[in-house]
Amino acid sequence: MKEAKRIIWGLVLGIILGIILATLPDKSIYEGLNKYALQPIGTIFLNLIKMLVVPIVFFSISLGVMGLGNPKELGRVGGKAITYFMTTTAVAIVIALGLALLIKPGTFGTFATDNLKYDQGNLPDTSLINTIVGMFPTNPIASMAEGNMLQLIVFSVFIGFGITFLGSKASTLRSFIEQGNDLMTYLIGLVMKMAPLGAFALIASAVGAQGFDSLKAMALYMGVVILALVVHSLLTYGSTVSLLGKMNPFFFFKKFAPVMLFAFSTSSSNATLPVAMQTAQRELKVPRSVSSFVQPLGATINMDGTAIMQGVATVFIAQVYDVSLSPAQLATVVLTAVLASVGTAGVPGVGLVMLTMVLQSVNLPVEGIALIIGVDRLLDMMRTAVNITGDAACAVIVAKSEEGNLNEEEEEDERYA
């Protein structure tokens, strides 16, 4: 709890400093402070966290598969997780579309669209076949170096199964995986001592860069996105945790709140993953075998917060350009966003990449992204907090559904530690 309070204070002080810097008429003060203090501190903190992501995903998933014991259990757990992720992503974008169509953020104010430009770059091939083929690495070391989470997950699953089936022949490797996981857990705690300072620097830099003019012009759009994020978190996650996970949603959000704050400051699901797994296992009592598989998978393919942004942004851009979206086009937006959430996993700037594909699917100009890109950094922080919360909610639900199926010894060691 003390750690959460320190992060909150870091965020509050960072927001205050960011607002002060944003209101100063002389932007050189912000630029100097950001260049020589805020940005270096924030970058060092993020780099330290990201440094641990690949090894902890490798160790934790391998260990999780070893705990599950056989392919049948893994398939059952994975099937439940993927079903939950795909369903909640669809629900998220429906909520976003509904609120955007109701409030109509693109009809308020005047937006200059004549000279808008947006470089969409080379879009990844998100077809189902390409995504499935791309999950299997030819060089696992290269996958680790590139941070390709889907390929890393597949490789870790194979390692976990191999050690399980070899039994006593791989006892040394089993000990190595277990000790490696313990080491990563210790290092996470060590790096987290810098979290309040890192959160302060990151939020101050983000808020100070926006300025009030851009925030004011996009206030209604931001408000609709934030409202949709809150509604989805409370209703979708709260109800599923209560009904399917048999856990008090107030308890869930209270215990997971520090991770949500951490995700808000880092704006990265992968960077938040080590802390999220640790909290799910220690505070929410999710067995390590479930948490170690479900949460890394969710950090890779579960993008409910991003789906909400896509839904609101699509309707917003359509309204700005005075284009009416038909029911068939709205259904296309839902389908494209759900499929793209898997196909673009691990792509830098994934939210805007996915939005480009969604806009193209309904023939809207991708140049409209230039309207929202100025405030996307702040919204990205909020939707990352939602994404990582969905991963934990899924882990709680899968763990509850797997009671009696998990290894009893592992259950006793981890769930009630």
N, C-alpha and C positions, 0 to 999 in steps of 0.2 A: 504493500500500500504506500509506503514511503517513496518507493521508486516511481509510482504513478504520480504522486504529488509533485515530485521534482520535475518530471516530464511536463506536467501541467503548467508549473511555474515557468519552465523554459519556453513553452508555447505562448503563454500569456505575455511574457516580457518580449518575446520575439515579435508578436503581433503589434504590441505597442510601439516598439522601435521601428517596425516596418511602416506603420501608419505615419509616424513622425517623419521618416525619410521620404515617404511618398508625397507628403504635403510641403516639403521644403521647395522653394522656388529654384534653388541652385541644385541641380541634379548631380553635380560633380561630387558633392558630399557623399551621396549614396553610392555613386560609382566607385569612389576611392575606398570607402568602408567595405563595400561588397567585394571588391577586387583583392584587398589586402587582409581582410579579416573574415567576413561572413562566408564567402565562397570557399576559401581554403579550409576553414573549420568544418563546414558542412560536407565538403568533398572528402576530407580525411575520414570523417565519421562514417559516411556511406561506403567508402572503400573498405574500411575495416569490417563492416557488416557483410558486404558483398564478398569479401575474401573468404568468409566462412560458409557461404551458401552452397557452393558445389560440394565441398567435403561433407557437410552435414546432410545434404540430400543423399549423397552416396551411402554414407554410413547408416543413416536412419532408415532408408528404404530397404537396404540389404538386411538390416537388423529386423525391420518390420516383417519382411517376407520370411525370414528365419523363424519369427515368432508365429506367423500364420501356419507355417508347416507344409502346406501342399498347394498345388495349383487350383484345386477346387475351392478352397477357402479364399485364395487371392481373387479368383474370378468372381466369387460371390460378393466380396467386399468392393471390388472395383466396379462391378455392375451396379451396385446400389449407389456408389458415389457418383458415377457418371450420370445415372438417371436423375439424381437429385440436382446435380450441377446444370444439366441441360434444361430441366423443368424450371428451376428458379431463374435461369437466364431468360427463358421465354416469358415468365411472369414479370420479371423486371422490365423488359422492354414494352410489354403491354401496359404496365402502370405508367411508364414514361410517355408513351404515345397518348394514352388517355388524358393525362394531366396537361400535356402540351396542346392537345386539340381543345381542351376545355378552357385553358387560360389564354391561349393564343399569344405567346411572347413575341412572335415576329410581326405582329400587327401594331405594336406600340413603338412610336418613334420612327425616325427616318434613317435608313441605312444606305450609304453610298455603295452601289454594287458595280458601277461601270468599270472601275479600274482595279477590281480585286484580282489578285493572283495567288495561286497556291501550287507549289511544286509537289505533286503526289509521288514522285520517284517511281521506282520499280516495285509494283505490288507483287506479293508472294502468290503462288498458285495454291488456293485454299480448297481445291477439289478434295473429296473424301478419299479417293485412291491415293493422291499425292500425299495427303496428310498421314495416311496409314503407312505408306512406304517410307516416308521421311522419319517415322518414329524409330526405325531400326538403324543404328549407327554402323558405319564401316570402320570407323576409328574412334573408339570410346574416349581416348585421350584428347582427340581433337574436339569431341563433343563437350568434354569438361572445360577445355580451354575457351571454347566459344560460348559456354553457358547455355547450351541447347538442352533445356530441361526435359523435354519429352524423350530424347535419346538417352539422356542420363538416367531417367527413371527406368527405361527398358533394360539398360545395361545392369543397373543395380538389382532389378528383379531377377535377372539371370544369375548374378553372383549369389544372391540370397538363396535361390533354389539349389544352386550347385553345392553350396556349403551345407545346406540341409540334407541333401541326398547322400553326400559323401560321409556324413556322420563323423565318427571319431578320426577318420583320415584327414579331416579339415579342421580339427580342434584348434590348431594354432591360428588359422585364418579366422575362425569364429571369435577367438579371444582378441585378435587384432581389430575386428569390426566393433566388438563391444567396447574395447578400450579407446578406439578412435572416436566412437560416439560420446563416451564420457569426456574425452579431451575437448571435443567441440562444444559440449554443454558448458564446460568450465570457461572456455574462451568467450562464449556468448555472454556469460555473467560479467566477465572482465571488461568486454567492450561496452556493455550496457551501462557501465558507470559513467561513460561519456555521453549517454543519451540526452540528458537535460541540455548540455551545452550544444550538442549537435542539433537538437530540435530547435533551440533558440536561433542558431545561425541559419538553418534552412528556412524557417518560417519568416524570419526578418528579411532574408534575401528575396523570397517569393513575393511577400506583401509589398515591400519597398519598390519592386520592379514594376508593379502594375500601374500605380497612380490612380487617382480618383476619377479621372475623366473616362478611362476605359471601363472601370468598374461601374460607374453610373450609367453609361450607355448600355451595358449588358446586364444590368441589375435584375431585370425580370427573367431573362433567360437563366441566369445563375440561380434565381429563386426557385424556378420550376425544377431545375436539376436537383437542387438541394432537397426540395420537398419530396420529390420522387425517391431520392436516396433514403430519406428518413422513413417514408411510408413503407418502402420495401424492407428495410431493416427491421422495423417494429412489427409489421404485419406478417410478412413472409417468413423471416427468420424466427421471430418471436413465436408465431403459431406453430411452425414445424418443430422447433425445439421443444415446445410444450406438448404437442399432440403426439409426435413421433419419437422424440428423444426423452419424453417424460421428465423433463427438467424445467424448473421454474425459470421463465425467461428473464425475470429480474435478476436472479442469481447469475444466469449466463452472461448478461450484459455487464453486470457489476464486476465479475471476475475477469472478463475479457476487455474491459474498458482501457486498461493500460496499453494493450496491444493495438487497439484502435487508434489511440493517441500516437503511438509509435509509428503506425502505418501512415497516419495523417502527416507526420513530419517528414518521413522518408519518401513518400509517394512511390513506393516500390513494394509489390507483393513479395518478390523474391528476397529483398533485403529484410523484410519483416518476418519471413518464414521461420528462421531459427527461434525467435522470441515467441511467435505464435504457437509453435509446436511445444515449446517448453511450458507455456501457460496452459495449453489444452491438457497436457499430461499431468501437471502438478495441481492446477486449480480446478479444472473441469473434470479431472479423474478419467480422462479418455485413455484406454490402454495404449501402450507404446506401439504395439503392432498395428493398430488401426490408425493412430495419429501419424505415424511415420510413413504410411502409404497415402492416406487420404489427403492430408494437408499439402504435401508437395505436389500431388496431382492437381489439387484445387488451385494452387498458386500458378499452375501452368495453364489450365483450361477454364477455370471458373472466373468469369468477368462480368458479374452482375452489375457492378457500378459502372463499368465501361458501356455495357448494353443500355443502361439508363441514359447516359450521355448521348449515345447514338440515337436513341429514340427521340429525345427532346431536340437534339441538334437537327435531325432530319426534318421534323415538323417545323422548327424555327426557320431553317433555310428555305423550306418550301413556302412558308408564309411571307418571308422577306421578298422572295421572287414571285409572289402571287401565283403559286402553283397549287392546285387542289389535288390531294392524294386520294385515290380511290381505295375502297376496301381491299381490292386485290393487291394494290401497291403496299398498303399497310401490312398485309399478310407477308408480302415479299420481304419487307424490312425486318419483320420478326424472324423469318426463316434464315435470311442472310446473316443477321447478327448472331444467331445461335450457332450456325455452322462456322462462321468466321472466328468465333471465340476459341475454337479448337485449332483451326487452320493457321491462325497467326500467332500461335503461342511462341513466346521467346523473341518476337520481332521488336526491336527498339521503337518507341513511340507507338506502341501497339494500338492505343485508343484511336488516334487519328488515321492510322493505316486501315483499321476496321471501318471507321466512318467513311473513308473514301470509297471502299467497296460497297457499303450500304447505299451511299448516294448514287453511285453508278448503277446499282441494281434497279433504281426507280427513276433513272434519267434526270437527276437533279445535278446542277453544276457544282463540281467539286471546289470551284473557286470560293464558294460560300463558306468553306472552312476558315478562310481568312478572317471572317467576322468573329469567330469564337476563339481563335487561337490565342488571342491576347489574355483571356481569362482562363484558359484551359489548365494552366499550371496549378491554380488554386483548386479548381474542381477535380483535378487529377488526384490531389491529396485526399479529398473527401471520398472519391469513389474507390480509392485503394483501401481505405478503412472499411468500406462496405464489402469489397472483394474478400478481404482476409477474414472478415467476420463470417461470411458465407462458408468459407472453408472449415472454420471451427464448428459451425452449426452442423454441417454435414458429418464431421467426425463424431460429434455427440450422438447424432441420430444413427449412424452406422454402428457405433459402439453399442448402443442400446439394443439394436436389432440383432447384434451378434452375441448377446449374452447367452452363455451356455455352449457356444460354438468355439470360443477362443480357448487357447491353451490355459488350463487352470493355474499352473504355476506362474506363468507370465502375468496372468490377471492379478494374482495375489501380490506379486512383487511391484507391479507398476500402477495399478489402478488405485490402490489404497495406500500408496506410499506417503 
